[in-house]
Amino acid sequence: MSTASALKKLAERFPASDRMPLVFLGHGSPMNAIEDSAYSRAWTKLGQSLPRPNAILVVSAHWMTRGTTLVDVSAMPKTIHDFYGFPNALYAQQYPAKGDPKLAREVVSLLASHHAEEDHSWGLDHGAWTVLKFLYPEADVPVFQVSVDMGRGLDHQLEVGQALSVLRDRGVLILGSGNVVHNLSALSFNGKPQDFAIEFDALFADRLEDRDFATLANPKKLGNLLRIAHPSPDHYLPALTIAGAADARDDLTFMTDAIDLGSVSMRSFVFHA
């Protein structure tokens, strides 16, 4: 199916709606899913303020592919416990939301030029369900994930976001989940933020406010600071997806901008009309 055909099918399936916001959440430790923290409280409050979507598309740092963008088309996405060494209470968590296979297949068509393919085996990883359980605790909104392609440059993820942006006018909430700074080898358990984490987090926020997305997707301009903040870019790419889906009509709101464990930025942000 061509991109034009996919857009036509979306318009037929979902009537035009008020423009949905774009959300990026710094998800941090999986323990946030079962602890009463400033982050979980902020996510609950955000969920209470968001419009009810027809569906939720999640781009999580924890679904990495190479050379393709996969779209989960399963009818009942499984809850994936993709972590080790945590309390049993965390492994008992389930998020039993339905998928949206029809919409997901239309997204495959939207992303045809980004080597998109259907996937039947993924589900909802902890980048998705640990925050969704606070945003929509009843798990009563269809949800599916789209992977991040680790085989392409940062600007590729901006392009993916731009391609997905048409969903906003059809009642689809696009949710990115990762961390603006994510260097687990530099964790500091004394709580003091590392200098590089403060610097990159501030740079990111400044460039995002100025809508200078090109700099945020340019490794040469970000230099060594990017490499220290993100030894692997997996947690950074979902933030670029959300930036790519934004436009000049959007206002920007920041939330939960703390540095956790010294080297993990919990900064979250929302673009809204």
Phi, psi and omega in degrees: 000136179284164177300320180298320179293321178296318178297320179297318180294323176298315181297324179288322186280317181242119175295156178304139182233172169300146185297124181284147175290169173245137185232132168239127179241130170282107190273333176060216184293142174302337181298340177300340180289336184237003180251148173276105183228171176300328182287310181297325178293321179293321179293322177298314180297319178298315180301325179290338182263345183282147172293156179281120182274163170287328180198164179236129174253122183250131170248109185250147176297343189262007171241096184253132175232174180220118178089357178207160172248114181267147178234123182285118182252017181290149182283328180227086183300131179284153175275117185262126178259078188266061179202167186223147172081021181256168181297153180302329181300330180286322179288342179279348182292137176227147173232093191273043178288150174284157170273188176219076186304321183295312178296319181301320179292328176292327176292324175304317179292320178301326184258023182304321181286353178252025176058043180284146177217155175287147174226137183246005192241352187280255185129222180238111178278178188289342172294336180266299191287334181293336176260325180299328183295340176266323180292312182226078190296340180279353181052040186251016175242129179302141184216146175208159183251154173235134185281167172253132182273108182281355183269003182234170183287172180299323182295336177301321183288329171299318180295321176300315178300318179297318179295325181282345188301333180298337180294335183299328181273006177239023174079021180257126176273123176262120185241122173258142181222119180190222174205136181295329170231134183206092177229094185288340179284348181248020180301142179231113186275003174275358175087352182280124179295138176289147182301318182295327180292317177298316183294314182290321178301316179293320178298315179301312181298319180296312180292324179295317178299323180277001182058031178270066183291333180299320177293320180295340180252018182243099182302328180295319180288327181279336171061210185295335180299320177297317182295328178283318180292329183221083174306328168232139187277008187304319182280348180272326187301319179298330177294324178289326176301314181293319176300318182295333181275352181274163174214184188294343180283345188274141166268158183239130177234130176264153175208163179038068186261026181282158170261119183262140176053029173086328189217022176234113179280127177264014181303132175235158179206158181227129168262131182213147182287000000 
